[in-house]
Amino acid sequence: MKKFITIVCLSLTLSLALHVFAQEKDPTIKDTEKVVKSDTDKIDPTKHAKELMLMARKAKSEKPLSEVKDIKITSIVELVFSGNNFEVSNETTIKFPNKSLTIINGPFGEIKNSYDGNIAWAVTPGGTQEMVGDNAVEFENALAGDLLSILKNFDQENHKVTFLEEVCFEGQMINIVLFTTNTGHEIKLYLDPKTNMIKGKSFQSKAAGLTVVNEEIYSDFQKFEGVQIPMRRVIKRNGQPFANVEIKEVKINSGIDDKIFVKPQ
């Protein structure tokens, strides 16, 4: 059972979010980074955040994001896990607003995990299992934290955005906006003021009572069906390198059958 949970957590990491082994202070904005002290008394943090997010939404897509019904992404992931580097292939399919499926192939065999809008499940070489508790919540949070989901939903009912600060991060000025989902999951978004693109994000994830701070940095944006997709993603866990992701193929609005998200019998 322990091995099964470890593999499932790893598969979640590679699909949409990261999991969870230790709780530490958030390292994503280091103490040595220079914080630019804005005159926050003159800024409405909610209004300013919405303005920044509206610009990010416009930069993300030439078409209304409501027209993006589904997306399928195939990538190669170089993973640093337990001191060893190895590659896996990762195919993630999202059907908006609330369904996802990830298929991962690596040294451990094939793993499938999915959220069908109601339940989360995983299939590993060890068998099929419905996910419950923290593991189930992480599936929902990962889907809500997808960049397209964020930009679709930030101004919807029960979602919230707040401008936090402007900082110098990795030699570049960025705006930090806190996005809170309708379930209370918090994600810090790094917005590039020059391009208005979301440059990265940081968030916490949890399983089996343990918490980890995750950070993702995006680069090499390319356009597919009018939508900007970051082709490279660097992932850190508790401030340490964890994975490098390179996207190989993107399909938007290819038509996804709901049957693929149904838990196997």
Steps between C-alpha positions, in 0.01 A plus 500: 500500500786742583654440157162558334453835674856607409442426130164679502653808661774496237244476221310798637825694504554442131145570391384830643642559846760378746478292815634487829760379723606775744375831632734798474497876484392624154831542311352628175572865571830489684591739779784628283264607222442873497139584573384818332298689756195631318279766649235242579284757677421644157430162339179302528653146508188331360443751221867505402517119501198475270654754263823296485310175450286645224817600317641149560182346359525716188869415457429129542253463215382673185160336545268510802613229738141378517562362151778273630306186586785253539876469474735203464871543573776246442835561670830348606593544865850473645437422864732519799361250746679348800835615362450341158426667165275325253256585221132425469241583235192686612169545317249725674146561373273762654134549414379822652370580749571199720639185338860383457693188405874441513688204353863462607752245375834450672729245666217412739261412215181681395297712738160653432328745729184696448238728649155462344343802667389296801757237588875460453656167413837351410616190316856383566679167452368427850134531403211747486402718791260786566678787670361647823595760757800723426582309182154568355520868594835529322342383173242777526761760596730398215221544247397835649866608485541438127585833332199487268270417792641790701453750218151369427384518861680777690205741466230240553284470811676376814847544345729780618813684387711740707808696400779431749814681383747574223835326543829443324503126431789333316614841376161603364216707641179304547162562659379250759125430501335261743228290337256319730271234355140444605624223732757724672810368321758782472744547210754780464527610137810670354394746230748650257416874466668514157306219333207468744557122494492282809871422541454252783309404810554360848264308724483244775378142463421241760459126543507268801528804727822628340537833318745616234559833322501470122625749242468491121676738259385521136688596183508460121139599435359385166158552345251219433155584361561855620589389855846560650645184656832487694702223338743472789434478872750481788360354818643543848390338823586675826743715302689203353503388132244227444409474129552651156207474261520538123172501306506310171141532376191710575146437375217741575130427444569160349176366646532290815260220592395502867547122508876533538455657846283215636661276758573152359299214646 
